[in-house]
Amino acid sequence: IAVDQAVSSQMGQCVKTGSLLKVPQHTLLNLNGDWTIEAWVKFNSFTANNNMYLLWKPGDMDTYQSNYSLELNPWWGNTFYAYCFSELNSRIGVGSNTSPSLNEWYHVAFVRDTHAKQLNLYVRDKYRTLIESRTLSYSPEEILLNSNDLRIGVNMDGYLDEIRISNTVRKFTNTGNENPNYKNSFIVVPNPVTERVVLSGLEDKSQ
């Protein structure tokens, strides 16, 4: 656990990667329904010829054949990639075009929506502004489970914060504005209220 001086005061302490961090196997960590896997991440450098795993639940017989994985892939230009296996030798993955800048924070979320039968990958910048959203439709209902520990920050040089695994589809409706020129603000007129109330919101910062 470290304090990164470049972290916003809202972030506090974070995990400094460098050695393997494991969460012991638990049945709740074997995901097979709806899920949202997310983290804030900042890379100090990129690791050549090694997948940089933010979160990784490796397979039993073949570690690559994971229950789920959220990573930065060096073979595809250091871009975010998320995948799972429906069964042995059957990978389902969704990739981004975003190659993060070094020493900058990003929020990354990998979502499986069983109702829509979609995998979604969302990337947001340090202001929580959505910079990329990718969707992949899938058909297999099954998910390959395993008995391995969850691994965090494998082959990574950087920081991780706000790591979260949920058995639900999170919508991120309160993570920030999609348009950076706007900020949430409301003005109530008059104050105190008499007979009539006027609400004014969405201040345009670009003007």
Backbone torsions as a table, in degrees:
resi	resn	phi	psi	omega
1	ILE	NA	130.6	-175.5
2	ALA	-138.3	165.1	172.6
3	VAL	-111.3	120.0	177.6
4	ASP	-95.7	119.5	-175.5
5	GLN	-63.4	-20.0	-180.0
6	ALA	-86.5	-3.1	-178.5
7	VAL	-76.4	141.7	173.7
8	SER	-59.2	150.0	178.8
9	SER	-61.4	-19.5	178.3
10	GLN	-75.7	-17.1	-174.6
11	MET	-88.3	-37.2	-179.9
12	GLY	72.5	-142.7	-179.9
13	GLN	-78.5	157.6	-178.8
14	CYS	-146.5	170.2	178.5
15	VAL	-87.2	124.2	174.0
16	LYS	-93.3	117.4	-176.2
17	THR	-75.1	166.8	-179.3
18	GLY	152.1	-32.8	173.7
19	SER	-127.9	156.9	-175.4
20	LEU	-64.5	130.1	176.6
21	LEU	-115.7	124.2	-177.8
22	LYS	-119.1	145.2	168.7
23	VAL	-111.8	121.9	-174.8
24	PRO	-56.2	145.9	-179.7
25	GLN	-54.7	136.5	174.4
26	HIS	-147.3	147.8	-178.9
27	THR	-58.6	-30.5	180.0
28	LEU	-71.0	-17.3	177.8
29	LEU	-87.2	-9.4	172.7
30	ASN	-87.1	103.8	-172.7
31	LEU	-93.3	134.0	178.8
32	ASN	-143.3	9.0	177.3
33	GLY	-126.8	-137.1	171.8
34	ASP	-68.7	146.2	173.4
35	TRP	-155.9	160.0	167.5
36	THR	-135.6	121.0	178.9
37	ILE	-116.3	121.5	-171.4
38	GLU	-146.5	159.5	177.2
39	ALA	-166.8	154.4	164.3
40	TRP	-90.2	137.8	-175.7
41	VAL	-141.6	144.3	173.0
42	LYS	-138.4	126.4	-178.7
43	PHE	-98.3	130.9	172.0
44	ASN	-84.8	-32.5	177.0
45	SER	-156.8	165.4	177.0
46	PHE	-101.8	144.6	-179.2
47	THR	-97.7	115.1	-178.5
48	ALA	-73.7	141.1	172.5
49	ASN	63.2	21.0	176.3
50	ASN	-145.3	127.2	176.1
51	ASN	-63.3	134.1	-178.6
52	MET	-99.6	101.6	-173.6
53	TYR	-88.3	120.5	170.0
54	LEU	-73.4	-55.3	174.7
55	LEU	-135.9	137.7	-172.1
56	TRP	-151.4	122.6	175.3
57	LYS	-110.9	86.7	-170.2
58	PRO	-69.7	155.8	-179.7
59	GLY	-73.4	164.1	-177.3
60	ASP	-77.8	-53.9	-177.0
61	MET	-83.0	-34.1	178.5
62	ASP	-135.9	112.7	-173.0
63	THR	-59.3	-29.3	-180.0
64	TYR	-66.0	-30.5	-175.7
65	GLN	-80.7	79.8	-165.4
66	SER	-88.5	154.7	166.7
67	ASN	-63.8	-42.1	173.6
68	TYR	-164.0	156.8	178.9
69	SER	-154.3	138.9	172.8
70	LEU	-127.9	119.4	-168.0
71	GLU	-145.2	171.1	166.0
72	LEU	-110.7	125.0	-171.2
73	ASN	-101.6	113.9	-178.1
74	PRO	-72.8	-21.4	-177.5
75	TRP	-74.6	-18.9	-178.3
76	TRP	-117.7	38.6	174.1
77	GLY	77.3	32.1	179.3
78	ASN	55.5	52.3	178.1
79	THR	-109.1	156.1	179.0
80	PHE	-70.8	140.1	179.0
81	TYR	-145.3	137.4	179.4
82	ALA	-130.8	139.1	-177.7
83	TYR	-154.5	166.8	172.3
84	CYS	-148.2	170.4	176.4
85	PHE	-116.9	129.3	176.3
86	SER	-78.8	-30.3	174.6
87	GLU	-161.2	177.1	179.7
88	LEU	-56.7	132.7	177.2
89	ASN	66.3	21.5	179.1
90	SER	-131.8	88.0	-177.6
91	ARG	-89.9	142.3	172.5
92	ILE	-124.4	120.4	-175.3
93	GLY	-140.7	155.1	177.1
94	VAL	-132.5	128.4	-175.3
95	GLY	-116.3	160.9	179.0
96	SER	-110.3	170.6	170.8
97	ASN	-100.8	-0.2	-174.4
98	THR	-84.2	119.7	169.0
99	SER	-104.6	111.2	-173.3
100	PRO	-64.9	146.2	172.1
101	SER	-73.9	144.3	177.5
102	LEU	-66.5	148.4	176.5
103	ASN	63.0	27.8	174.9
104	GLU	-127.9	142.7	179.6
105	TRP	-84.6	141.7	175.8
106	TYR	-136.4	147.7	170.8
107	HIS	-106.0	126.9	-177.9
108	VAL	-123.6	134.7	179.7
109	ALA	-134.5	133.7	177.4
110	PHE	-114.0	117.3	-172.6
111	VAL	-121.7	132.3	171.3
112	ARG	-112.1	120.8	-177.5
113	ASP	-113.7	103.1	-175.9
114	THR	-72.9	-26.1	178.7
115	HIS	-68.8	-45.8	178.9
116	ALA	-85.1	-10.6	-175.6
117	LYS	55.1	54.7	-178.2
118	GLN	-136.6	146.1	164.8
119	LEU	-103.6	135.4	-179.3
120	ASN	-126.9	142.1	176.4
121	LEU	-127.5	121.9	-178.2
122	TYR	-118.0	135.7	176.5
123	VAL	-125.7	126.6	178.2
124	ARG	-123.8	151.7	179.7
125	ASP	-85.6	-174.9	-174.6
126	LYS	-67.2	-14.6	176.3
127	TYR	-92.3	5.9	-177.6
128	ARG	69.5	18.4	177.3
129	THR	-84.4	129.2	179.7
130	LEU	-66.2	122.6	179.1
131	ILE	-110.8	-17.0	175.7
132	GLU	-160.6	142.1	176.2
133	SER	-139.3	123.2	-179.4
134	ARG	-124.7	142.1	-176.8
135	THR	-131.4	138.4	175.9
136	LEU	-131.3	126.1	174.7
137	SER	-81.5	144.0	179.7
138	TYR	-133.0	163.5	178.6
139	SER	-117.5	-38.1	-177.5
140	PRO	-64.1	135.2	178.7
141	GLU	-83.4	-27.4	-171.8
142	GLU	-76.2	156.4	173.5
143	ILE	-132.8	135.5	-179.9
144	LEU	-75.6	117.9	179.9
145	LEU	-96.6	165.2	179.4
146	ASN	-153.7	178.1	-177.6
147	SER	-115.0	12.0	-178.6
148	ASN	-81.6	158.1	175.8
149	ASP	-69.3	152.7	170.9
150	LEU	-74.0	134.7	-178.9
151	ARG	-116.8	138.9	-174.1
152	ILE	-126.3	131.9	173.8
153	GLY	70.5	35.5	-178.4
154	VAL	-76.8	131.7	179.8
155	ASN	60.2	25.4	-177.5
156	MET	-107.5	141.3	170.8
157	ASP	-118.0	99.6	-177.9
158	GLY	168.5	-145.9	-175.9
159	TYR	-135.4	149.0	173.6
160	LEU	-130.2	142.9	179.5
161	ASP	-148.3	160.2	176.0
162	GLU	50.7	45.6	176.8
163	ILE	-71.3	131.8	-176.1
164	ARG	-148.0	133.9	173.6
165	ILE	-123.6	122.3	-177.3
166	SER	-124.5	145.1	176.5
167	ASN	-94.3	46.5	179.2
168	THR	-152.0	164.4	176.8
169	VAL	-90.8	106.2	179.0
170	ARG	-84.3	138.9	-174.2
171	LYS	-96.9	-16.6	178.8
172	PHE	57.7	38.6	-178.1
173	THR	-73.8	-15.6	-177.2
174	ASN	-116.4	20.3	-177.3
175	THR	-83.3	-12.3	-178.6
176	GLY	146.3	-178.6	-178.5
177	ASN	-89.6	142.3	175.3
178	GLU	-74.8	-24.7	178.4
179	ASN	-106.4	112.5	-176.0
180	PRO	-67.5	-10.8	179.3
181	ASN	-81.1	-3.1	-178.7
182	TYR	-120.3	147.0	172.5
183	LYS	-131.8	150.3	-179.2
184	ASN	-75.0	122.3	174.4
185	SER	-156.4	143.0	-179.7
186	PHE	-130.8	138.3	177.2
187	ILE	-120.4	128.8	178.0
188	VAL	-105.7	122.9	-179.2
189	VAL	-130.0	131.8	-6.6
190	PRO	-80.4	169.1	178.3
191	ASN	-137.5	109.0	9.9
192	PRO	-76.4	159.6	-176.0
193	VAL	-74.6	139.7	174.6
194	THR	-110.9	-94.1	-178.8
195	GLU	-108.1	-26.7	-172.9
196	ARG	-128.5	138.7	-178.1
197	VAL	-121.9	135.2	175.1
198	VAL	-119.4	125.5	176.5
199	LEU	-106.8	128.7	177.7
200	SER	-123.1	131.3	-178.4
201	GLY	-144.7	-178.9	-179.6
202	LEU	54.4	75.4	176.3
203	GLU	-76.3	129.0	-179.5
204	ASP	-85.0	114.1	-177.7
205	LYS	-83.4	-9.5	-175.9
206	SER	-81.1	-11.7	-176.6
207	GLN	-104.4	NA	NA
